[in-house]
Amino acid sequence: MGAVSAGLLVTVGLALPAAAQPARSGEATAPAAGAASAPTSAPASALATAPTSALATAPTSAPTAALASAPAATPAAAPDEGLALTPPMGFNNWNSTHCRAEFNEAMVKGIADIFVAKGLKDAGYQYVNLDDCWALPQRGADGKLVPDPVRFPNGIKSVADYVHSKGLKLGIYTSAGTKTCNSAGFPGALGHEKSDARQFADWGIDYLKYDNCNNQGVDARQRYRTMRDALKAAAETTGRPIVYSICEWGENKPWEWAGELGQLWRTTGDISDSWGSMLSIAKQNLPLARYAGPGRWNDPDMLEVGNGGMTDSEYRSHFSLWSIMAAPLLIGTDLRKATAETYGILGNREVIAVDQDPLGKQGTVVSSEDGRWVIAKEMADGSRAVALFNETDRPRHIATSATGVGLPGATAYRLRDLWAHQDYHTAGAIAATVPAHGTVLYRVSADARWASYPPAAELGLDGTALTEAGGTARIETALTDLGRTPAHQVSVRLTGPDGWRIKATSPARAASLPTGSRLATRWQVAAPARVAPGGYELTVSADYRSPEGTGATARLVSAIHVVVAPPSGTSYASDLPWLSALNGWGPVEKDTSVGENAAGDGHPLTLGGTTYAKGLGVHAPSEVTYYTGGRCSRFTAQVGVDDEKGTAGTVAFEVWADETKVASSGTLTNADPATALTAAIGGADTVRLVVTDGGDGITSDHGDWADAAFTC
């Protein structure tokens, strides 16, 4: 069987693994006013033994001696108190411990120890923040908050003193309501603002996360202003200013008013450890760049890096996006169990330098066509940080130019790869074929010494290869010189798993590649006859030299999928294997609704009071891809929002045959009956079943593909 093209990737000297299956996690939507639910963050864990070598050894910021000749911009004016002039960096325990017993004094002190021992403090992380569950459910007879004596036998001040002794800072949590968000009903600060603020200051607290649960319908601005005034009064008395994190979930557009009250404000509902959640939150936060600046930060919630619901490539995208958005970097993983790869992501100082740049600009979107994002951030030294981010589930070529991201015209530019820690020069093109869900992050500058770096080269692979067992895929690689000078002694290789036969059918070498030229090589990739269905790794590598003889290597890792053709006749989608499945909350479910957490936790598929035995349960944003191999003619389904969400949920269903949208339901809500969807898919090699959020966010977006079936 021949290869099936669906687009593929390119990168410059950077190894980026192919994306794996989508993240899976439970939904943690922002609670409604007065609701009791899990808090948006929580306690830290006692960290452990990940090697410090995993923390990037590059300097705290990308080398700037050769960066940008453009004049440095003037930082925006900061609030009078001068707090959080760069986005806060630290740790919050909620994502990893929630309210479990492991959240305690020993764990919090252990976090502080690990910050020092593992180099996180030196990388810029300074806040060790407690989330909900640190207090007793009832205040003392004097109206004061009482730390849980089991969790914190020596009290909060003792913990603060310990954290301060390490040169770090301590944060705490409460809610702008009568109770916090946890269902146990811990006391909130509504009506107790002055007393609680003074108590926090007396304990030595440096950071307050102020949540939004059980707010009794009191105006948000009034509630958050009252605590702002209380914190200021406490600071005037005690001499301890407290960074004020407004966790209002973006419900009342806090970016328009919260800069007068605090140093950062949540722009979205809670994040979860899934690709869909992270992507949705990034998209909500990206348009708000003009509201950010020193002491005034958009907060898209804590980091999920390392929690296991996403691949390492997806976590690098998460960290890259938060950094280019100048977002707070609050670690949310249990550092006691963190891998070397997790430490390497969290400790990449060149990426951190993008986030912590003193100019304080949030990156802005240059382009986002078809899920291919270019995001650029002006830096204090005149350079630009540029993220090439691939939202899609297949490799994509993403490109811009130096002048397109705001740099002045120049003969050539320095291109610093912040994940590979390598320098190149470019004639002006900024381009890469980016893996599915991947991000290439550059720092680009006009540099008179550009010729001392090797030319940048874009390495790509045409087509996400599909083959049946014993079949042959035909694919093409391409190496393109993006530099001002030629690339010499070019050699390209393609390798795959043991037992696979790979043969170049056109030249894989070139004596020289002038600027802008490319070496395209065609390959035959033959799968073993008895290979099991699934994804297998292909690696394309290229070696070349600059005119001065400096060697450079480009490497790209992608996947080839061994697929099975669907049987003749009509088959339910839930009875067929899918190529990939992405889901907003929890895994895609077969024959039940989505339960938002672990596999198998859904309920019967129900639309308009009718229960369906067969189908798929998803949560927007969702995308399920099937291999049809040109053998199927029609797809049919009954679609809608599952009855279990009551009046909540707004979704839209789409069917894509290869790269063409062939059917769409339009926007549907719970008020709509089940909608019949029929799509002609004749000749398509792949069919994608897509559910979007209808343009209003992903809360409660349970979409059902009831009776979904292929006719082949």
FIZA-514569 format. One line per 5 residues: their letters; for each residue x, z, y of C-alpha. Coordinates in pm, whole numbers, plus 50000, padded with zeros to 5 digits. Each point is the difference from the previous one (the first is absolute). Layout:
<atoms>
A = X:Z:Y  ...
</atoms>
This chain:
<atoms>
MGAVS = 50000:50000:50000  50126:49922:50349  50076:50250:50274  49724:50107:50234  50102:50023:50363
AGLLV = 49863:50276:50215  50280:50041:50252  50325:50198:49964  50272:50182:50182  50317:49996:50200
TVGLA = 50239:50264:50118  50335:50027:50167  50251:50189:49794  49741:50258:49892  49882:50088:49652
LPAAA = 49630:50074:50009  49819:50062:49670  49681:49819:49925  49691:50203:50075  49849:50185:49708
QPARS = 49640:50094:49935  49808:50143:50296  50008:50362:50097  49744:50234:49858  49872:50313:50166
GEATA = 49692:50195:50094  49804:49950:50315  50044:50253:50277  49775:49866:50267  49969:50189:50326
PAAGA = 49737:50272:49955  49694:49983:50216  49961:50259:50268  49924:50331:49840  50096:49882:49653
ASAPT = 50221:50210:49777  50260:49793:49824  50369:49991:49920  50220:50018:50307  50185:49702:50123
SAPAS = 50336:50149:49920  50153:50292:49818  50292:50223:49895  50344:49895:49899  50174:50039:49669
ALATA = 50334:50150:49905  50228:49700:49983  50267:49920:49753  50283:49796:49876  49978:49643:50123
PTSAL = 50352:49887:50089  50093:49997:50366  50165:49667:49941  49650:49857:49996  49977:50075:50369
ATAPT = 50126:49687:50169  50355:50035:50117  49949:49772:50297  50032:50167:50339  49701:50168:50158
SAPTA = 49915:49677:50175  50086:49643:49928  50342:49920:50142  49946:49913:50362  50343:49901:50121
ALASA = 49920:49640:49931  49629:50030:50054  49827:49832:50289  50136:49906:50331  49649:50020:50145
PAATP = 49955:50285:50248  49860:50323:49863  49640:50069:50088  49897:50315:50184  49822:50256:49780
AAAPD = 49646:50087:50097  49938:50325:50183  49955:50297:49767  49756:50290:50030  50118:50290:50216
EGLAL = 50080:50226:49704  50238:49739:49854  49879:50054:49643  50027:49737:49726  50185:49745:50210
TPPMG = 50050:49812:49674  49747:50006:49713  50012:50331:49810  50180:49991:49666  49962:50252:49725
FNNWN = 49796:50101:49698  49640:50093:49925  49904:50126:49658  49638:49890:49969  50048:49665:49828
STHCR = 50211:50153:49726  49860:50355:49949  49657:50011:50159  49870:50359:49971  50165:50077:49668
AEFNE = 50179:50329:49938  50342:49832:50023  49953:49990:50378  50166:50327:50093  50281:50166:50191
AMVKG = 50269:49917:49745  49903:49634:50002  50005:49975:50379  50340:50164:50021  50117:49768:49725
IADIF = 49895:49702:50207  50215:50122:50286  50293:50042:49762  49956:49647:49866  49980:49854:50350
VAKGL = 50348:50136:50059  50148:49940:49653  49876:49644:49956  50086:49876:50347  49643:49968:50126
KDAGY = 50068:50231:50294  50301:49791:50099  49783:49687:49968  49762:50143:50263  49732:50188:49808
QYVNL = 49938:50340:50162  49643:50126:49947  49896:50185:49684  49622:50008:50039  49746:50217:49818
DDCWA = 49661:49849:49944  49670:50167:49903  49968:50299:49762  50269:50218:50158  49747:50261:50127
LPQRG = 49743:50231:49846  49638:49880:50021  49911:50286:50237  50158:50111:50324  50121:50356:50039
ADGKL = 49795:50274:50165  50181:49919:50325  49892:49636:49981  50351:49881:49916  50095:49748:49733
VPDPV = 50139:50159:49685  50262:49816:49789  49921:49998:49628  50210:50293:49869  50042:49833:49661
RFPNG = 50128:49673:50141  50188:50153:50294  50082:50361:49914  50237:50034:50297  49770:49832:50248
IKSVA = 50033:49680:50201  50249:50136:50253  50246:50072:49721  49970:49641:49881  50044:49873:50357
DYVHS = 50312:50211:50042  50145:49856:49679  49922:49641:50096  50147:50057:50348  50317:50143:49844
KGLKL = 50052:49659:49842  49975:49828:50336  49652:49869:49915  49648:50057:50133  49678:50127:49844
GIYTS = 49655:49847:50032  49658:50140:49915  49644:49877:49952  49650:50093:50109  49681:49819:50098
AGTKT = 49805:49954:50324  49696:50140:49822  49863:50322:49858  50181:49937:49672  50281:49773:49883
CNSAG = 49945:49697:49779  50063:50167:49666  49688:50091:49804  50121:50360:49966  49902:50046:50364
FPGAL = 50310:50127:50176  49947:50103:50363  50018:49732:50268  50091:50058:50363  49675:49903:50174
GHEKS = 49921:50295:50226  50336:50165:49921  50234:49758:50175  50179:50245:50231  50054:50260:49730
DARQF = 50117:49750:49739  50231:49815:50239  50165:50327:50103  50030:50106:49637  50169:49670:49914
ADWGI = 50243:50034:50289  50081:50361:49908  50075:49890:49645  50244:49735:50123  49790:49693:49920
DYLKY = 50134:49672:50143  49728:49750:49899  49622:50023:49961  49790:49753:49802  49645:50048:50129
DNCNN = 49738:49847:49768  49636:49902:50060  49784:50159:49728  49699:50226:50051  50002:49925:50373
QGVDA = 49632:50090:50052  49944:49683:50197  50195:50125:50299  50147:49719:50212  50342:49902:49866
RQRYR = 50172:49983:50338  49870:50348:50085  50121:50150:49672  50345:49846:50017  50039:50075:50371
TMRDA = 49919:50367:49940  50279:50031:49745  50237:49808:50228  49936:50255:50273  50045:50287:49755
LKAAA = 50334:49862:49877  50124:49960:50358  49898:50353:50087  50174:50136:49690  50314:49803:50084
ETTGR = 50006:50138:50354  49983:50353:49862  50233:49968:49702  50230:49718:50107  49917:49806:49681
PIVYS = 49852:49652:50056  49818:49856:49699  49970:49631:49914  49627:49924:49988  49882:49759:49729
ICEWG = 49636:49902:50054  49846:49913:49662  49666:49857:50114  50012:49705:49754  49960:49743:50281
ENKPW = 49626:50066:50015  49979:50017:50380  50286:49761:50085  50250:50281:50072  50265:49746:50102
EWAGE = 49798:49957:50321  50003:50370:50096  50213:50217:49771  50327:49914:50178  49893:50244:50272
LGQLW = 49959:50276:49745  50256:49971:49721  50306:49815:49879  49841:49808:49712  49655:49916:49873
RTTGD = 49867:49868:49672  49866:49649:50036  49837:49974:49656  49844:50186:49712  50220:50150:49730
ISDSW = 50259:49795:49819  50017:49993:49621  50279:49896:49767  49879:49643:49953  50091:49660:50134
GSMLS = 49647:49937:50125  49985:50327:50193  50343:49957:50157  49927:49639:50097  49660:50082:50150
IAKQN = 50148:50281:50209  50290:49785:50122  49755:49731:50112  49798:50257:50196  50309:50142:50169
LPLAR = 50186:49678:50085  49770:49891:50288  50053:50330:50185  50361:49939:50107  49932:50019:50373
YAGPG = 49890:50362:49975  50326:50128:49849  50315:50119:50176  50233:50301:50026  49792:50313:49943
RWNDP = 49687:49791:49924  49981:49864:49645  49741:49825:49787  49991:50182:49667  49889:49796:49694
DMLEV = 50038:50310:49777  50273:50128:49774  50233:49806:49773  49913:49948:49635  50348:49874:49907
GNGGM = 50095:50128:49656  49661:50124:49882  49974:49737:49726  49696:49796:50098  50201:49707:50135
TDSEY = 50311:49811:49898  50334:50062:50168  49965:49664:50173  49660:50108:50135  50145:50333:50111
RSHFS = 50275:49816:50190  49723:49806:50173  49820:50327:50077  50313:50154:50151  50091:49681:50187
LWSIM = 49652:49968:50152  49982:50364:50107  50344:49970:50158  49932:49680:50192  49670:50155:50116
AAPLL = 50192:50299:50140  49784:50224:49783  50077:50361:49912  50202:50010:49678  49864:50297:49805
IGTDL = 50111:49998:49637  49707:50057:49765  50168:49999:49660  50121:50290:49788  50370:49983:50079
RKATA = 50076:50223:49701  49912:49703:49780  50106:49711:50222  50204:49718:49850  50321:49863:50143
ETYGI = 49802:49692:50108  49755:50219:50194  50283:50182:50173  50157:49665:50076  49683:49878:50171
LGNRE = 49935:50321:50194  50366:50033:50095  50067:49645:50122  50143:50084:50340  49993:49646:50130
VIAVD = 49626:49983:49940  49956:50351:50141  50185:49884:50313  49727:49740:50055  49739:50276:49995
QDPLG = 50204:50238:50215  50114:49752:50264  49991:50180:50338  49822:49715:50176  49694:50112:49809
KQGTV = 49834:49661:49960  49760:49946:49710  50050:49665:49830  49752:49727:50081  49858:49723:49781
VSSED = 50156:49659:50068  49798:49825:49729  49796:50088:49692  49874:49673:49857  49885:50013:49637
GRWVI = 50141:50348:49948  50349:49899:50116  50083:50250:50273  50271:49986:50263  50029:50327:50193
AKEMA = 50261:50045:50275  50114:50316:50177  50206:50005:50319  50297:50237:49974  50178:50198:50270
DGSRA = 50321:49794:49967  49813:49673:50051  49993:49900:49632  49682:49945:49803  49894:50152:49670
VALFN = 49808:49735:49809  49789:50063:49689  49901:49706:49782  49719:50156:49797  49816:49833:49713
ETDRP = 49654:50144:49950  49913:49759:49716  50045:50029:49625  50237:49703:49979  50331:49920:50167
RHIAT = 49970:49843:50344  50227:49821:50244  49983:50187:50333  50183:49879:50309  50039:50050:50373
SATGV = 50283:49949:50248  50225:50212:50218  49833:49878:50317  49662:50040:49834  50058:50375:49972
GLPGA = 50116:50029:50360  50376:49954:49987  50179:49783:50261  50129:49656:49911  50345:50003:49839
TAYRL = 50228:49781:49792  49951:50230:49702  49884:50350:49919  50103:50289:49784  49752:50066:49719
RDLWA = 50033:50347:49847  49813:50057:49673  49895:50367:50017  49929:50040:49628  50304:49810:49872
HQDYH = 50224:50139:50282  50158:49657:50048  50072:49786:50306  49945:49625:50035  49968:49758:50285
TAGAI = 49712:49766:50070  49962:49700:50227  49665:50150:50101  49781:49985:49690  49884:50333:49858
AATVP = 49856:49921:49659  49970:50120:49644  49793:49937:49693  49860:50350:49962  49888:50135:49662
AHGTV = 49640:50098:49940  49929:50319:50201  50358:49998:50123  50161:50032:50341  50328:49865:50131
LYRVS = 50113:50202:50302  50258:49864:50242  50162:50109:50321  50077:49692:50208  50212:49968:50313
ADARW = 50181:49747:50215  50362:50063:49908  50313:49830:50129  50173:50082:49670  49745:49820:49787
ASYPP = 50263:49777:49838  50160:50303:49831  49697:50029:49772  49914:49756:49717  49706:49766:50056
AAELG = 49661:50130:49895  49849:49813:49707  49641:50004:49885  49955:49999:49626  49663:49897:49861
LDGTA = 49817:49920:49681  49710:49757:50010  49700:50118:49807  49894:50315:49819  50080:49865:49654
LTEAG = 49738:50018:49726  50047:49882:49645  49841:50051:49665  50211:50121:49707  50230:49721:49885
GTARI = 49929:49803:50318  50229:49882:50277  49969:50079:50370  50158:49769:50254  50107:50173:50317
ETALT = 50224:49927:50295  50245:50222:50187  50127:49930:50348  50286:50141:50205  49978:49924:50374
DLGRT = 50281:50059:50251  49855:50183:50303  50336:50051:50169  50179:49815:50278  50287:49913:49762
PAHQV = 49996:49830:49660  49987:50191:49673  50278:49887:49767  50050:50009:49623  49632:50057:49930
SVRLT = 49893:50086:49647  49649:50096:49882  49908:50163:49668  49667:50082:49834  49986:50257:49720
GPDGW = 49720:50151:49795  49934:50224:49699  50190:49972:49674  49864:49725:49780  49871:49786:50288
RIKAT = 50156:49656:50053  50076:49910:50361  50149:49665:50097  50075:49842:50339  49874:49642:50016
SPARA = 50150:49923:50342  50323:50111:50175  50048:50375:50043  50324:49972:50201  50099:49858:50338
ASLPT = 50337:49978:50171  49841:50072:50336  49659:50065:50156  49983:49918:50373  49775:50200:50230
GSRLA = 49635:49958:49903  50070:49809:49678  49893:50118:49657  50109:49976:49641  49690:49950:49786
TRWQV = 50041:50040:49625  49738:49927:49735  49990:50213:49685  49830:50000:49663  49913:50350:49877
AAPAR = 49890:50011:49635  49829:50308:49858  50053:50105:49637  49720:49895:49765  49900:50356:49909
VAPGG = 50049:50172:50332  49730:50252:50092  49779:49937:50305  50110:50171:50320  50245:49977:50287
YELTV = 50371:49930:49950  50281:50012:50252  50181:49698:50139  50303:50042:50223  50138:49728:50224
SADYR = 50341:50059:50155  50214:49798:50238  50364:50036:50098  50155:49830:50303  50276:50037:50257
SPEGT = 50023:49982:50378  50246:49754:50162  50240:50294:50037  49978:50067:49626  49778:50308:50012
GATAR = 49794:50022:49684  49627:50066:49998  49737:50034:49730  49625:49952:50010  49784:50132:49718
LVSAI = 49630:49981:49933  49802:50162:49719  49661:49857:49911  49774:49977:49698  49880:49746:49749
HVVVA = 49673:50082:49823  49923:49917:49641  49626:49939:49992  49723:49939:49749  49737:49733:50060
PPSGT = 49637:50122:50001  49786:49899:49700  49743:49723:50013  49647:50096:50094  49888:50285:50226
SYASD = 50209:50317:50020  49946:50314:50204  50282:50069:50245  50026:50357:49871  50081:49863:49652
LPWLS = 50288:49781:50123  50352:50113:50098  50082:49968:50367  50328:49890:50152  49994:50269:50268
ALNGW = 49757:50250:50147  50026:50161:50343  49758:50267:50113  49945:50215:50307  49931:50330:49819
GPVEK = 50055:50066:49633  50048:49722:49741  49765:49708:49949  49751:50102:49732  49853:49792:49717
DTSVG = 49623:50040:49945  49967:50301:50232  50014:50065:50372  50328:50113:50151  50056:50376:49986
ENAAG = 50276:50006:50264  50247:50204:49791  50109:49957:49639  49904:49711:49774  49667:50046:49826
DGHPL = 49843:50235:50254  49730:49760:50123  49624:49989:49945  49760:49729:49877  50000:49690:50221
TLGGT = 49679:50027:50202  49871:49763:50267  49658:50040:50159  49887:50231:49722  50105:49759:49723
TYAKG = 50273:50110:49761  50240:49741:49857  50192:50043:49675  50276:49753:50088  50208:49941:50308
LGVHA = 50282:50130:50221  49991:50301:50230  50235:49981:50298  50066:50165:50335  50084:49786:50302
PSEVT = 50250:49866:50073  50020:49858:49650  50134:49687:49832  49980:49922:49628  50174:49682:49880
YYTGG = 49925:49816:49675  50181:49713:49830  49759:49718:49921  50251:49722:49930  49779:49721:50130
RCSRF = 49762:50057:49707  49708:50170:50177  49725:49843:50207  49792:50283:50142  50004:50369:50096
TAQVG = 49680:50200:50051  49920:50362:50093  49746:50232:50159  50180:50177:50285  49933:50287:50238
VDDEK = 50078:50358:50101  49946:50243:49714  49694:50226:50040  50219:50310:49953  50114:49977:50364
GTAGT = 49650:50050:50140  49982:49844:50346  50378:49975:50038  50225:49702:49928  50040:49651:50144
VAFEV = 50175:49725:49804  50037:49623:49968  50069:49812:49675  50212:49684:49973  50103:49773:49713
WADET = 50323:49800:50034  50095:49712:49769  50377:49975:50035  50041:49993:50381  49646:49891:50088
KVASS = 49708:50232:50078  49712:49862:49796  49732:50267:50048  49919:50287:50235  49718:50253:50015
GTLTN = 50028:50084:50368  49985:50365:50103  49786:50222:49775  49887:50362:50035  49800:50238:49779
ADPAT = 49686:49870:50170  50058:49659:49840  49880:49924:49647  50234:49860:49736  50117:49659:50118
ALTAA = 50055:49712:49758  50340:49837:50046  50089:49669:49831  50333:49821:50042  50122:49663:49874
IGGAD = 50356:50058:49875  50069:49681:49807  50371:49915:49974  50125:50333:50140  50291:50168:49825
TVRLV = 49917:50340:50148  49684:50159:50137  50009:50297:50239  49707:50235:50046  50041:50154:50345
VTDGG = 49803:50280:50166  50062:50079:50368  49877:50293:50207  49757:49799:50212  50213:50070:50306
DGITS = 49904:50366:50048  50253:50198:49795  50007:50081:49630  49807:50327:49976  49752:49996:49706
DHGDW = 50053:49628:49937  49908:49996:49629  49951:49636:49907  49850:49892:49667  50060:49662:49832
ADAAF = 49704:50046:49764  49957:49757:49710  50317:49820:50118  50066:49711:49764  50211:49684:49959
TC = 49868:49681:49841  50288:49810:49835
</atoms>
